[in-house]
Amino acid sequence: MPKSGYKIISKNYFLNRTSILQGIKNRHKLKALLHVPDCSKMRQNYSIISLARNALSFHKNWEKAWRSPDPKPEYDAVIVGAGGHGLATAYYMAKEHGLTNIAVLEKGWLGGGNTGRNTTIVRANYLQDESTGIYAHALSMWPKLTKELNYNVMFSPRGVIHMAHTEGDLKEIARRHNANRLQGVELEFLTPQQVKKFCPIINTARDVRYPVLGASLQRKAGVARHDAVAWGYARGADALGVDIIQNCEVTGFDIENGEVRGVCTTRGNIKTQKVGCVTAGHSSVMAEMAGLRLPVESHPLQALVSEPLKPIMNTVLMSNTVHVYLSQSDKGELVIGAGADLFNSYAQRGAFNVIEHQMGALTELFPIFSRIRMMRSWAGIVDICPDASPLITKTPIKGLYFNCGWGTGGFKATPGSGHVFAHTIARDEPHTIAAPFALSRFSSGRLIDENIAAAVAH
């Protein structure tokens, strides 16, 4: 028994109140006992030490995760959009490029756009080399993100299954497997029996309209907590000196002789020579303010969740043929989605026929869920390019950059997208991974066709 009087009654280190009080007085012994690294010099480090310390004040004295500053008259760079991609861009610009005099401007609240409205799926099994490059880069960053940001993003690599119901599906999976193997992406082919073993609740009967003929499995893929990703990047960027300014809508650009000089906002004009726009479904609106026209369309993309259930769905399952995908959240809700609505809209809601169709697809694959009640639905506004691949690009206007066009695949790319876009803005040249996603591909004809890989799979 240590002299300080700690009692370890399980491997989870449950401490009684006396132990905590003694530990606060003798912090170094507590750290040695719990094998906690010395993070006392870090700003507001989240650890068992800080949890114990704040428990004494009934958690009333936690520092704010990020500041709410007023905008300054001038910044070295401005990021428009405080979603996951925008906050990640600012974070990596500060961390890896030393640009800390940055403002992130958000017209609403932090993470209130598509970041808070997606279905949290993370994967990298795309078809084209360029797509695999950016998504695999992001996937390699996800497992380290919680430690790097000192914020639990709840990344869960539970595997993602893509179903095959027809001979055409099997051929498409084989094609993608071969491409991914050459790209160094790990995939497995599952027989119907292996699918049933991996996901016992799925219906693998042969006498249904769309029988399960096989599937593709990416074990390292999974889900993460969407709002935690935004909050973690916000906290990290703020700690590095980035100003995150909410309720500050950009209404125009100050452009002189083909160069950005600043932005006009509802909270005053801000001077800057670099502006990165990361505004998802409103990217074409932002581009029009600068006199540009982007090859991007905006569509509602719906999702819905069920009433909470006990843990029953241990993976992420997608089917392009019956058009549904499914996972289970940490709160027990089934998270269900399908493809985007066919009409253009900026409304954060979609048509009922999409919900009706995906419910039919869900009960086809999982009759067990036929009597589950749906609790709420919503939609995000996805920005889609003709080739279903993103834009990470400079523009004809010097100092103006766009990161958009992610369609249904934006969340999974968050760390990788922010990382390469930060490089593009800071150095005024595209990162090697981002170079194929330039705006110029629509004039050169070097499109990156991912319409099959992105049809329903998010």
C-alpha positions as CSV (number, residue, x, y, z in Angstrom):
1,M,0.0,0.0,0.0
2,P,1.5,3.4,-0.9
3,K,2.3,5.7,2.0
4,S,-0.1,8.3,0.6
5,G,-3.0,6.1,1.4
6,Y,-4.3,5.3,-2.1
7,K,-6.5,2.3,-2.5
8,I,-6.7,0.7,-5.9
9,I,-9.7,-1.6,-5.8
10,S,-9.9,-2.3,-9.5
11,K,-8.0,-1.8,-12.7
12,N,-10.1,1.3,-13.3
13,Y,-8.5,3.1,-10.4
14,F,-11.5,4.0,-8.4
15,L,-10.3,6.5,-5.7
16,N,-12.1,7.4,-2.5
17,R,-12.4,11.1,-1.5
18,T,-9.6,10.9,1.0
19,S,-7.3,9.6,-1.6
20,I,-8.2,12.4,-4.0
21,L,-7.6,15.1,-1.4
22,Q,-4.3,13.6,-0.5
23,G,-3.5,13.3,-4.2
24,I,-4.2,17.0,-4.8
25,K,-1.7,17.8,-2.0
26,N,0.9,15.4,-3.4
27,R,0.3,15.5,-7.1
28,H,3.5,13.9,-8.1
29,K,2.8,10.7,-6.1
30,L,-0.7,10.5,-7.7
31,K,0.8,10.8,-11.2
32,A,3.3,8.1,-10.4
33,L,0.6,5.8,-9.1
34,L,-1.7,6.3,-12.1
35,H,1.1,6.5,-14.7
36,V,-0.1,9.9,-15.9
37,P,2.4,12.0,-17.8
38,D,3.2,15.5,-16.5
39,C,0.9,17.8,-18.5
40,S,0.9,20.6,-15.9
41,K,2.4,23.0,-18.4
42,M,-0.3,22.4,-20.9
43,R,-3.3,24.7,-20.9
44,Q,-6.3,23.0,-19.3
45,N,-5.1,19.5,-19.8
46,Y,-7.9,16.9,-19.5
47,S,-6.8,14.0,-17.3
48,I,-7.8,12.1,-14.2
49,I,-5.9,14.7,-12.3
50,S,-8.0,17.6,-13.6
51,L,-11.1,15.5,-13.2
52,A,-10.3,14.8,-9.5
53,R,-9.3,18.4,-8.9
54,N,-12.6,19.8,-10.3
55,A,-14.7,17.2,-8.5
56,L,-13.8,19.0,-5.3
57,S,-15.6,22.1,-6.6
58,F,-18.5,20.1,-8.0
59,H,-17.1,20.9,-11.5
60,K,-17.9,24.6,-11.3
61,N,-14.4,25.8,-12.0
62,W,-13.5,24.3,-15.4
63,E,-11.9,26.7,-17.8
64,K,-13.9,27.5,-21.0
65,A,-12.9,25.1,-23.8
66,W,-12.3,28.1,-26.1
67,R,-12.6,31.9,-25.9
68,S,-15.2,34.1,-27.5
69,P,-13.2,37.1,-28.6
70,D,-14.3,40.1,-30.6
71,P,-12.8,40.2,-34.1
72,K,-9.6,42.1,-34.5
73,P,-9.2,44.6,-37.4
74,E,-6.7,42.5,-39.2
75,Y,-5.5,38.9,-39.3
76,D,-2.8,37.0,-41.3
77,A,-5.5,34.6,-42.5
78,V,-9.3,34.1,-42.1
79,I,-11.1,30.8,-42.3
80,V,-14.8,31.0,-43.2
81,G,-16.8,28.2,-41.6
82,A,-16.3,26.8,-38.1
83,G,-17.2,23.2,-38.9
84,G,-14.8,20.3,-38.6
85,H,-12.9,21.1,-41.8
86,G,-12.5,24.8,-41.1
87,L,-11.5,24.3,-37.5
88,A,-9.0,21.5,-38.5
89,T,-7.5,23.9,-41.1
90,A,-7.0,26.6,-38.6
91,Y,-5.5,24.1,-36.1
92,Y,-2.9,22.7,-38.5
93,M,-2.1,26.2,-39.8
94,A,-1.2,27.2,-36.3
95,K,0.4,23.9,-35.2
96,E,2.4,23.0,-38.3
97,H,2.9,26.3,-40.1
98,G,3.3,28.8,-37.2
99,L,0.4,31.0,-38.3
100,T,-1.4,31.8,-35.1
101,N,-2.9,35.2,-36.0
102,I,-5.9,33.5,-37.6
103,A,-9.7,34.0,-37.3
104,V,-12.3,31.4,-37.9
105,L,-15.6,33.1,-38.7
106,E,-18.9,31.3,-38.3
107,K,-22.3,32.8,-39.1
108,G,-24.1,30.6,-36.6
109,W,-22.6,28.4,-33.8
110,L,-19.6,26.2,-33.9
111,G,-20.3,22.8,-35.5
112,G,-23.9,23.7,-36.2
113,G,-23.8,23.0,-39.9
114,N,-23.0,19.6,-41.6
115,T,-20.5,18.7,-38.9
116,G,-23.4,18.3,-36.5
117,R,-25.7,16.8,-39.0
118,N,-23.8,13.9,-40.5
119,T,-23.8,10.2,-39.7
120,T,-20.2,10.0,-38.4
121,I,-18.9,7.3,-40.7
122,V,-15.2,7.0,-41.3
123,R,-13.7,4.9,-44.1
124,A,-11.1,5.0,-46.9
125,N,-12.2,2.3,-49.5
126,Y,-12.7,4.6,-52.5
127,L,-11.9,3.6,-56.1
128,Q,-9.6,6.2,-57.6
129,D,-6.0,6.6,-56.5
130,E,-6.5,10.3,-55.8
131,S,-9.5,9.7,-53.6
132,T,-7.9,6.9,-51.7
133,G,-4.9,9.2,-51.1
134,I,-6.9,11.8,-49.2
135,Y,-9.2,9.4,-47.4
136,A,-6.5,7.0,-46.4
137,H,-4.5,10.0,-45.1
138,A,-7.4,11.0,-43.0
139,L,-8.0,7.5,-41.8
140,S,-4.4,7.2,-40.6
141,M,-5.0,10.3,-38.5
142,W,-8.2,9.3,-36.8
143,P,-6.7,6.8,-34.2
144,K,-4.3,9.4,-32.9
145,L,-6.7,12.4,-32.8
146,T,-8.0,11.9,-29.3
147,K,-4.4,12.0,-27.8
148,E,-3.3,14.8,-30.1
149,L,-6.2,17.1,-29.2
150,N,-6.4,15.9,-25.6
151,Y,-10.2,15.5,-26.3
152,N,-12.1,12.2,-26.7
153,V,-13.4,12.2,-30.3
154,M,-14.7,8.7,-29.6
155,F,-13.3,7.1,-32.7
156,S,-14.5,3.5,-32.9
157,P,-12.9,1.3,-35.6
158,R,-15.7,-1.2,-35.6
159,G,-15.5,-2.0,-39.3
160,V,-17.5,-0.9,-42.3
161,I,-19.3,-3.5,-44.5
162,H,-20.4,-2.9,-48.1
163,M,-23.1,-5.4,-49.1
164,A,-23.4,-7.1,-52.5
165,H,-26.8,-8.3,-53.6
166,T,-26.4,-8.8,-57.3
167,E,-23.7,-10.1,-59.7
168,G,-23.0,-6.5,-60.6
169,D,-22.4,-5.7,-57.0
170,L,-19.9,-8.5,-56.7
171,K,-18.1,-7.3,-59.8
172,E,-18.0,-3.8,-58.4
173,I,-16.6,-5.0,-55.1
174,A,-14.0,-7.1,-56.8
175,R,-12.9,-4.1,-58.9
176,R,-12.6,-1.9,-55.8
177,H,-10.8,-4.6,-53.9
178,N,-8.2,-4.9,-56.7
179,A,-7.8,-1.1,-56.8
180,N,-7.5,-0.8,-53.1
181,R,-5.0,-3.6,-52.9
182,L,-2.7,-1.7,-55.3
183,Q,-3.3,1.4,-53.2
184,G,-2.3,-0.3,-50.0
185,V,-5.8,-0.2,-48.4
186,E,-6.7,-3.3,-46.4
187,L,-10.0,-4.9,-47.4
188,E,-11.5,-8.3,-46.9
189,F,-14.2,-10.1,-48.9
190,L,-16.9,-11.9,-46.8
191,T,-19.1,-14.7,-47.9
192,P,-22.8,-14.6,-46.8
193,Q,-21.9,-17.0,-43.9
194,Q,-19.1,-14.7,-42.8
195,V,-21.4,-11.6,-43.1
196,K,-23.8,-13.4,-40.8
197,K,-21.1,-14.2,-38.3
198,F,-19.8,-10.6,-38.3
199,C,-23.3,-9.1,-38.1
200,P,-25.6,-11.8,-36.6
201,I,-28.8,-9.7,-36.9
202,I,-28.8,-9.3,-40.7
203,N,-31.2,-11.3,-42.8
204,T,-29.2,-13.7,-45.1
205,A,-32.2,-15.7,-46.3
206,R,-31.9,-16.7,-50.0
207,D,-35.6,-16.2,-50.8
208,V,-35.7,-12.4,-50.4
209,R,-35.8,-9.9,-53.2
210,Y,-32.1,-8.8,-52.6
211,P,-30.3,-11.7,-51.1
212,V,-26.9,-11.2,-49.5
213,L,-24.3,-12.6,-51.9
214,G,-21.2,-11.3,-50.2
215,A,-19.7,-8.1,-48.8
216,S,-16.5,-6.0,-48.5
217,L,-15.1,-5.3,-45.0
218,Q,-12.7,-2.6,-44.0
219,R,-11.9,-3.4,-40.4
220,K,-10.0,-0.2,-39.6
221,A,-13.0,2.0,-40.6
222,G,-15.8,2.9,-38.2
223,V,-17.4,5.9,-36.6
224,A,-16.4,8.9,-34.5
225,R,-18.4,11.5,-32.5
226,H,-19.1,14.4,-34.8
227,D,-19.6,17.3,-32.3
228,A,-16.6,16.1,-30.3
229,V,-14.4,16.4,-33.4
230,A,-15.5,20.0,-33.8
231,W,-15.1,20.8,-30.1
232,G,-11.7,19.1,-30.0
233,Y,-10.3,21.0,-32.9
234,A,-11.8,24.3,-31.6
235,R,-10.2,23.8,-28.3
236,G,-6.8,22.9,-29.8
237,A,-6.9,25.8,-32.2
238,D,-7.9,28.3,-29.5
239,A,-5.0,27.0,-27.3
240,L,-2.6,27.9,-30.1
241,G,-4.0,31.5,-30.4
242,V,-6.6,31.2,-33.1
243,D,-9.7,33.4,-32.6
244,I,-13.0,31.5,-33.1
245,I,-15.7,34.1,-33.7
246,Q,-19.3,32.8,-33.8
247,N,-22.4,34.7,-35.0
248,C,-20.2,36.5,-37.5
249,E,-21.5,36.1,-41.0
250,V,-19.3,36.9,-44.0
251,T,-21.3,39.1,-46.4
252,G,-18.7,39.9,-49.0
253,F,-15.0,40.1,-49.9
254,D,-12.7,43.1,-50.4
255,I,-10.9,42.3,-53.6
256,E,-8.5,44.7,-55.3
257,N,-6.5,44.1,-58.5
258,G,-7.3,40.4,-58.3
259,E,-6.1,40.0,-54.8
260,V,-8.0,39.5,-51.5
261,R,-7.6,42.4,-49.1
262,G,-10.2,41.4,-46.5
263,V,-13.7,40.2,-45.7
264,C,-16.9,42.1,-44.9
265,T,-18.9,40.7,-42.0
266,T,-21.9,41.5,-39.9
267,R,-19.5,42.5,-37.1
268,G,-17.3,44.8,-39.2
269,N,-14.7,44.6,-41.9
270,I,-11.6,42.5,-41.4
271,K,-8.3,43.0,-43.3
272,T,-6.5,39.9,-44.4
273,Q,-4.5,38.6,-47.4
274,K,-5.5,35.0,-47.1
275,V,-9.1,33.6,-46.9
276,G,-10.0,30.0,-46.8
277,C,-13.7,29.2,-47.5
278,V,-14.9,25.9,-45.9
279,T,-18.7,26.4,-46.0
280,A,-19.9,23.1,-47.4
281,G,-23.4,23.5,-49.1
282,H,-23.0,27.3,-49.1
283,S,-19.7,27.3,-50.9
284,S,-21.3,28.4,-54.2
285,V,-22.9,31.3,-52.4
286,M,-19.5,32.4,-51.0
287,A,-17.9,32.0,-54.5
288,E,-20.5,34.2,-56.1
289,M,-19.7,37.0,-53.6
290,A,-16.2,36.9,-55.1
291,G,-17.4,36.8,-58.7
292,L,-16.6,33.1,-59.2
293,R,-18.8,30.2,-60.3
294,L,-17.9,26.8,-58.9
295,P,-19.0,23.4,-60.4
296,V,-20.9,22.6,-57.2
297,E,-24.6,21.8,-56.6
298,S,-26.2,21.8,-53.1
299,H,-28.7,19.1,-52.1
300,P,-30.3,18.1,-48.8
301,L,-28.9,14.8,-47.4
302,Q,-31.2,13.2,-44.8
303,A,-30.6,11.0,-41.8
304,L,-32.7,9.8,-38.9
305,V,-32.3,8.0,-35.6
306,S,-34.4,5.5,-33.8
307,E,-35.3,5.3,-30.1
308,P,-32.4,4.1,-28.0
309,L,-31.7,0.4,-27.9
310,K,-29.4,-1.9,-26.0
311,P,-26.1,-2.6,-28.0
312,I,-27.1,-4.7,-30.9
313,M,-25.4,-3.3,-34.0
314,N,-21.6,-3.9,-33.7
315,T,-20.5,-2.6,-37.1
316,V,-21.4,-0.1,-39.9
317,L,-23.4,-1.7,-42.7
318,M,-24.1,-0.1,-46.1
319,S,-26.0,-1.3,-49.2
320,N,-26.0,0.6,-52.4
321,T,-28.5,-1.7,-54.0
322,V,-31.3,-1.3,-51.5
323,H,-30.0,2.1,-50.6
324,V,-29.5,2.3,-46.9
325,Y,-26.7,2.4,-44.3
326,L,-26.9,1.8,-40.6
327,S,-24.8,2.0,-37.4
328,Q,-25.6,2.4,-33.7
329,S,-24.5,5.4,-31.7
330,D,-23.0,5.4,-28.2
331,K,-26.4,6.4,-26.9
332,G,-28.0,3.3,-28.4
333,E,-29.8,5.0,-31.3
334,L,-29.8,3.4,-34.7
335,V,-28.3,6.0,-37.1
336,I,-29.9,5.5,-40.5
337,G,-29.4,7.2,-43.9
338,A,-29.5,6.9,-47.6
339,G,-28.7,9.1,-50.6
340,A,-29.2,12.8,-51.1
341,D,-32.5,14.2,-52.3
342,L,-32.5,14.8,-56.1
343,F,-33.6,18.5,-55.9
344,N,-31.4,21.5,-55.2
345,S,-32.0,23.2,-51.9
346,Y,-30.5,25.0,-49.0
347,A,-33.2,23.8,-46.6
348,Q,-32.0,21.5,-43.8
349,R,-34.8,19.1,-44.4
350,G,-35.7,16.7,-47.3
351,A,-38.6,14.9,-48.9
352,F,-40.5,12.2,-47.1
353,N,-40.2,9.7,-50.0
354,V,-36.5,9.3,-49.1
355,I,-37.3,8.3,-45.6
356,E,-40.0,5.9,-46.7
357,H,-37.6,4.3,-49.2
358,Q,-34.8,3.8,-46.7
359,M,-37.2,2.3,-44.1
360,G,-38.2,-0.3,-46.6
361,A,-34.6,-1.0,-47.3
362,L,-33.8,-1.2,-43.6
363,T,-36.5,-3.8,-42.9
364,E,-35.5,-5.8,-45.9
365,L,-32.0,-6.3,-44.4
366,F,-33.1,-6.2,-40.8
367,P,-36.6,-7.5,-40.1
368,I,-35.7,-7.4,-36.4
369,F,-36.1,-3.5,-36.6
370,S,-39.6,-3.5,-38.3
371,R,-41.3,-2.3,-35.1
372,I,-38.6,0.1,-33.9
373,R,-39.9,3.7,-33.6
374,M,-38.0,6.5,-35.3
375,M,-37.3,9.4,-33.0
376,R,-36.1,12.3,-35.2
377,S,-34.9,13.2,-38.7
378,W,-32.8,16.0,-40.1
379,A,-30.9,17.0,-43.2
380,G,-27.6,18.6,-44.0
381,I,-26.7,20.6,-47.1
382,V,-24.2,18.7,-49.1
383,D,-22.1,20.3,-51.9
384,I,-21.6,17.9,-54.8
385,C,-19.2,18.2,-57.8
386,P,-20.1,16.5,-61.1
387,D,-17.4,13.8,-60.4
388,A,-18.4,13.4,-56.8
389,S,-14.9,14.4,-55.6
390,P,-14.0,17.5,-53.6
391,L,-12.3,20.8,-54.4
392,I,-9.2,21.7,-52.4
393,T,-8.0,24.6,-54.5
394,K,-6.6,28.0,-55.1
395,T,-8.7,30.3,-57.2
396,P,-8.0,32.9,-59.9
397,I,-8.2,35.5,-57.1
398,K,-4.9,35.6,-55.2
399,G,-5.2,34.7,-51.6
400,L,-8.7,33.1,-51.9
401,Y,-9.0,29.3,-51.4
402,F,-11.9,26.9,-51.4
403,N,-12.3,23.5,-49.7
404,C,-15.7,22.1,-50.7
405,G,-17.6,19.6,-52.9
406,W,-17.2,16.7,-50.4
407,G,-20.7,15.6,-51.1
408,T,-21.6,12.7,-48.8
409,G,-18.0,12.1,-47.7
410,G,-17.0,15.2,-45.8
411,F,-16.9,14.0,-42.2
412,K,-14.6,11.0,-42.7
413,A,-12.0,13.3,-44.4
414,T,-12.0,15.9,-41.6
415,P,-8.4,15.6,-40.2
416,G,-6.9,14.9,-43.6
417,S,-8.8,17.7,-45.4
418,G,-7.8,20.2,-42.7
419,H,-4.2,19.1,-42.8
420,V,-3.7,19.4,-46.6
421,F,-5.8,22.6,-46.9
422,A,-3.7,24.2,-44.1
423,H,-0.6,23.5,-46.2
424,T,-2.3,24.9,-49.4
425,I,-3.2,28.2,-47.6
426,A,0.0,28.6,-45.6
427,R,2.4,27.9,-48.5
428,D,0.2,29.1,-51.3
429,E,0.8,25.9,-53.1
430,P,-1.2,22.6,-53.1
431,H,-0.2,19.8,-50.8
432,T,0.8,16.8,-53.0
433,I,-2.3,14.8,-51.7
434,A,-4.6,17.8,-52.5
435,A,-3.1,18.7,-55.9
436,P,-5.5,16.5,-58.0
437,F,-8.5,18.2,-56.4
438,A,-7.8,21.6,-58.0
439,L,-10.4,23.6,-59.8
440,S,-8.4,23.3,-63.0
441,R,-9.4,19.6,-63.4
442,F,-12.8,20.7,-64.8
443,S,-11.0,22.5,-67.7
444,S,-8.3,19.9,-68.2
445,G,-10.7,17.0,-68.1
446,R,-8.8,15.1,-65.4
447,L,-11.9,14.3,-63.4
448,I,-11.8,11.9,-60.4
449,D,-15.0,9.9,-60.9
450,E,-16.2,8.6,-57.5
451,N,-20.0,8.5,-58.2
452,I,-20.2,4.7,-57.6
453,A,-18.1,4.8,-54.4
454,A,-20.0,7.8,-53.1
455,A,-23.5,6.9,-54.2
456,V,-24.9,6.0,-50.8
457,A,-21.8,5.1,-48.8
458,H,-21.1,8.0,-46.5
